[in-house]
């Protein structure tokens, strides 16, 4: 595959992922990595995607800052940070294949229940945020899964679409920024990453703009439904990747 064709496909992938991110507040990294994995080795795709994700968060956050639910975002972020050591500790003691499978099954089940309008009696307050944030931090550190769990929890807790989107933008932006910093500190960012980010950033921003445009013109109930469909798609892609490994 020529360099021009590869760039065209990669640009199309991040463009679509950008639309999803601008509309729902999450999903960019998962969709981009799955798509770019057909073009690049995963270890080369992930650093570029995380850098693009940070850029996306920086672009979205000023416009939705006032909608962030700080009552939830603070415990979510602190709990995720506290959960990282637990995840690293459990990495050598838990069957990663089984745990990853279980997480994707849970996310898929929550999405199906949400689409069926079956709302679970989950805590939408700080206590629930501590539990979900801690579990997410541990799962991300140990098995690189669990991010969509936050979105699934917020949807079932009845969080309003605009607040959920803004809070997810902040949460995933902070998590991805920490991941990029860790990669840079350990020398795993990759020499080609800055060039790849520079080439793919215009299409990413174009997708974000369209996603924001759609969010401002789509009813809140439909946005929540889109979130549920996205969670289901991510769960199915995750299950396929685990079972095919």
Secondary structure, 3 states (H helix, E strand, C coil): CCHHHHHHHHHHHHHHHHHHHHHHCCCHHHHHHHHHCCCCCHHHHHHHHHHHHHHHHHHHHHHHHHHCCHHHHHHHHHHHHHHHHHHHHHCCCCCHHHHHHHHHHHHHHHHHHHHCCCCCCCCCCHHHHHHHHHHHHHHHHHHCCCHHHHHHHHHHCCCCHHHHHHHHHHHHHHHHHHHHHHHHHCCCCCCCHHHHHHHHHHHHHHHHHHHHHHHHHCCHHHHHHHHHHHHHHHHHHHHHHHHHC
